[in-house]
Amino acid sequence: MARTVKVECFVAMVLRHLSAVRVQRFYRRILNLRLAKKQLDAVVVIQRWMRGRLQRLWFLRLRQNVILFQRAARIYLLTQEKAATVIQTKVRSWLVYRRLVKEQNAATVIQAAWRGHVQRCKLKSRQLKTIRERLKTVNANATEDKKLCNRTTSALDFLLRCRNLSYILSALMHLDVVTRLSASCCEKIAEGSAVEILFQLIRSCNRSLPHMELIKYSTNILLNLAKYDKTVDSVWTVTGSLDTLLDLLRIYREKGETIFSKVCTLLWIFFQDPGKASVMKSNKNVMEKIKSLHYLTCRRHKMEEERKLTKARLSTTLSSSFLSSSVCSKSVISSMSVCIPHVTKNQPQIQPNWILGHKHMREFIDPVDAIVAVMNMSKNSKH
């Protein structure tokens, strides 16, 4: 019985112990659950805060990008608006300027017409009356053979058929007149073989005065054709035309300055065309001849200027009794300094004679200016 009681007591103690262990286990589980819940809440709070911060950073970056884009768009639109404003201002000012120029030109024409009418009404000059009467007489006596077209036809017939020097000179004079005054006559002459015959006539001439007259009028005709853009190729495409022109420059460099200047003007017109200029610049013989002519002409001009300067110095020494020689010599030297004329690179385009106006350039007069202009164009012409 005692053993049974002890066993029962031990069993009861074990049961109490197991119950205590179960209670402790349950309590620890509750504590662990509470701790886990607290940690989970902390993790959720941290995640929520981190997500919010990341979202805010993304929003701020997006907002900054939007602000930059809006700023760039406003600057672009403002630039476009300013450009449009500038263009509109320029166009309006140009339209106003053109309208004012038209009004001014119209007013000038009206004023000129009115002044001319008033002067014609007031003028009672015998010379003017004589000129008017002569003009009326000439217009009344005008015949068909004096018209430009008929003069062109007859002159071409004389040039192609006649062998008499006086008739050829008369034909050349007529052709010079018609090519100087009419574009259609230039086109008519360029259609046939008249240009080739002119070059043949130039090659067959010598240095006598009658032949110099023939060459002068022939170069005038060629120059009139070269001034017109529709007939300039008829002068350029003739076989041996460039060699003939260079031979004329070489022959009449010292005597025959008019022919020399006109031929230089022809070459200057050829250099205006990039295609012709490239052909001429690629020919070494042509460029060497031009450089040689330029050097010889400028040297001759310099020698003449030095000769004039020497004569002026001698004249100042002879007149020293009236003026102080030092003052006079200084003034003469300063007034007659030896220099080669400089022709600007950007010369105005040579216009035909039928295009009226005092500002248009017709041809070079001075031979030194002409050869310097040709040399400058040979250096600066574009291929």
Secondary structure by P-SEA (a helix, b strand, c coil): caaaaaaaaaaaaaaaaaaaaaaaaaaaaaaaaaaaaaaaaaaaaaaaaaaaaaaaaaaaaaaaaaaaaaaaaaaaaaaaaaaaaaaaaaaaaaaaaaaaaaaaaaaaaaaaaaaaaaaaaacccaaaaaaaaaaaaaaaaccccccaaaaaaaaaaaaaccccaaaaaaaaaaaaaaaaccaaaaaaaaacaaaaaaaaaaaaccccaaaaaaaaaaaaaaaaaaaccccaaaaaaccaaaaaaaaaaaaaccccaaaaaaaaaaaaaaaacaaaaaaaaacaaaaaaaaaaaaaaaaaaaaaaaaaaaaaaaaaaaacccccaaaaaaaaaaacccccbbbbccccccccccccccccccccccaaaaaaaaaaaaacccc
